[in-house]
Amino acid sequence: MDKTGKTLIRKYICSVFFLFSILHADIGHNNVVYEGMAGDIPIRVFVKLPGVVPGLADVSIKVFADDINKVTIQPKKKDKDRKSKSPPADIADPVKGEKNMFSAQLWLMDFGSYSLDVRLYQNQNVHRSSIPVNSIASKVIEMNQGTSILLLVLCSLLFFGAINIIRVAYKDSTELPGNSPNHSKIIKSYIVTALSLIILSMIIYGGKNWWDKIDIAYQNNIFQTLENNIQILNNGKESFISIEIIDELWKQNRMSDIIPDHGKIMHIYLISDNYEILAHVHPSRTENDDIFIVKMPPVDFGTYYLFMDVTHATGFSHTMTNKIEYNEENTTFTESIIDRERDLDDAWVINNEENRITWKNKKPFYKSGDDIDLEFQVMNNGKPAILEPYINMGGHAALLKKDQTVFVHIHPIGTISMASQEMFQENYIQDIVDQDDICFFGFVNDSSENFINNISPNGKVSFPAIKLENTGEYGLWVQVKSSGEVITQKFDFEIKL
């Protein structure tokens, strides 16, 4: 089979779980963080996904209430016919030495979307929350050399031992005690040995071929995002970014359409290669459903990385990536493109030295796997700023490793897509979205009051703590809104072993 055919098969297999998945898929980051409500009780859930299928997910649940009698968690999966496939719920065990912290390990046995159904039992009341996660293959776990050598030695012992057992059994099993096999029997035993060698070799060869097919199928199921093409257009007055989805599955209408998340059809983070410039912009769709256009932010010529968040009608959210060289040579001049109004929520920061946001308790570096607390204080003329919602959230943050292998878009509710969560919840089907589930500015007791008032009067915003395992240098951009102005500030930090 040629390369094109293999690519198509790989993408077709990937489409199986593209169409039924609901995780906001960041890049190089398998952990899911959620902070919200289970009924009337605030919770913070951290899920460490295995990155392989089948795989064992580690789940930690912090409950901000006392008198919890029991916590259960159940992975629920729906097939193409929307029929549920769910094992029995597991009981989450209390974590020794921690108050109101529970943990469990769950097997995710299949590719596709899961909802982790969390239930808190408090006296006679049951408080419930659903956390969307996605079971996808994102890596291959290599076998270490020592284990490989050990298995090869054991396989050789079994192989040659089995041949010897067959030879001895044929040669000696039919002889009376004390009798030795005759010459003819010995010759025939060699023939049986040779036949056994051939048969067992064929069995091992067939087994290897079967395993190679399993391995290829797994490799083909490793997650890949949509292919896209970026152009820079200019109509003689202004420049625009054109994003065209050129993926074969998309072009053949074998994927669901894109829907708005936070009221935007697409969220784009444009980050310069020196990590000093960031723009958060929102394109609109053209008459061609494959193409999205956004006005170029007022940035200098240079190299830029693009991270484009989209959500499909099935609830699946993921991040497309690309890279552009912004200069006159790479700009196409065309009079056909009409002027477009800039989205009111578009924002950018260019070599900003202003210090209006403070990262509370920030460390110069963090160890791999540590909890990284993300609490921020925003000031205005020496006083706490009054924060208001920015794109339906108390704040947005974008985190990028400086080799582009990790990108995380995080909100006060965590790393999941808000649109995905709404689609998954049962009350969404009834056209009722319970806004009390949203931790609007990221604090466990602010959901109802701050959502009603649409402000955070003390200038504080908090994102759930995240864990980063890949060592290296990172940039973190935090965006909030105050008095109609979007404030963006960048922070640098490092992850060490």
HELIX and SHEET records of a PDB file:
HELIX    1   1 LYS A    3  PHE A   18  1                                  16    
HELIX    2   2 GLN A  145  ASP A  172  1                                  28    
HELIX    3   3 HIS A  183  ASN A  220  1                                  38    
HELIX    4   4 GLU A  248  LYS A  251  1                                   4    
HELIX    5   5 MET A  418  PHE A  424  1                                   7    
HELIX    6   6 GLU A  426  ILE A  429  1                                   4    
HELIX    7   7 GLN A  435  ASP A  437  5                                   3    
HELIX    8   8 SER A  447  ASN A  453  1                                   7    
SHEET    1   A 4 HIS A  24  ALA A  25  0                                        
SHEET    2   A 4 SER A 317  TYR A 326  1                                        
SHEET    3   A 4 GLY A 302  HIS A 312 -1                                        
SHEET    4   A 4 ILE A 258  ILE A 259 -1                                        
SHEET    1   B 6 HIS A  24  ALA A  25  0                                        
SHEET    2   B 6 SER A 317  TYR A 326  1                                        
SHEET    3   B 6 GLY A 302  HIS A 312 -1                                        
SHEET    4   B 6 HIS A 267  SER A 272 -1                                        
SHEET    5   B 6 ILE A 277  VAL A 281 -1                                        
SHEET    6   B 6 ALA A 347  ILE A 350 -1                                        
SHEET    1   C 5 ASN A  31  ALA A  38  0                                        
SHEET    2   C 5 ILE A  41  LYS A  48 -1                                        
SHEET    3   C 5 GLY A  55  VAL A  63 -1                                        
SHEET    4   C 5 MET A 101  LEU A 108 -1                                        
SHEET    5   C 5 ASP A  93  PRO A  94 -1                                        
SHEET    1   D 3 SER A  84  LYS A  85  0                                        
SHEET    2   D 3 LYS A  70  LYS A  78 -1                                        
SHEET    3   D 3 ASP A  90  ILE A  91 -1                                        
SHEET    1   E 4 SER A  84  LYS A  85  0                                        
SHEET    2   E 4 LYS A  70  LYS A  78 -1                                        
SHEET    3   E 4 GLY A 112  GLN A 122 -1                                        
SHEET    4   E 4 ASN A 125  SER A 135 -1                                        
SHEET    1   F 5 SER A 284  ARG A 285  0                                        
SHEET    2   F 5 ILE A 291  LYS A 295 -1                                        
SHEET    3   F 5 SER A 239  ILE A 245 -1                                        
SHEET    4   F 5 ASN A 228  ASN A 234 -1                                        
SHEET    5   F 5 THR A 331  PHE A 333  1                                        
SHEET    1   G 3 ILE A 357  TRP A 359  0                                        
SHEET    2   G 3 ASP A 371  ASN A 380 -1                                        
SHEET    3   G 3 LYS A 383  PRO A 384 -1                                        
SHEET    1   H 3 ILE A 357  TRP A 359  0                                        
SHEET    2   H 3 ASP A 371  ASN A 380 -1                                        
SHEET    3   H 3 LYS A 460  LYS A 467 -1                                        
SHEET    1   I 4 PHE A 365  LYS A 367  0                                        
SHEET    2   I 4 GLU A 485  LYS A 496  1                                        
SHEET    3   I 4 GLY A 472  SER A 482 -1                                        
SHEET    4   I 4 LEU A 387  GLU A 388 -1                                        
SHEET    1   J 5 PHE A 365  LYS A 367  0                                        
SHEET    2   J 5 GLU A 485  LYS A 496  1                                        
SHEET    3   J 5 GLY A 472  SER A 482 -1                                        
SHEET    4   J 5 HIS A 396  LYS A 401 -1                                        
SHEET    5   J 5 PHE A 407  ILE A 410 -1                                        
END                                                                             
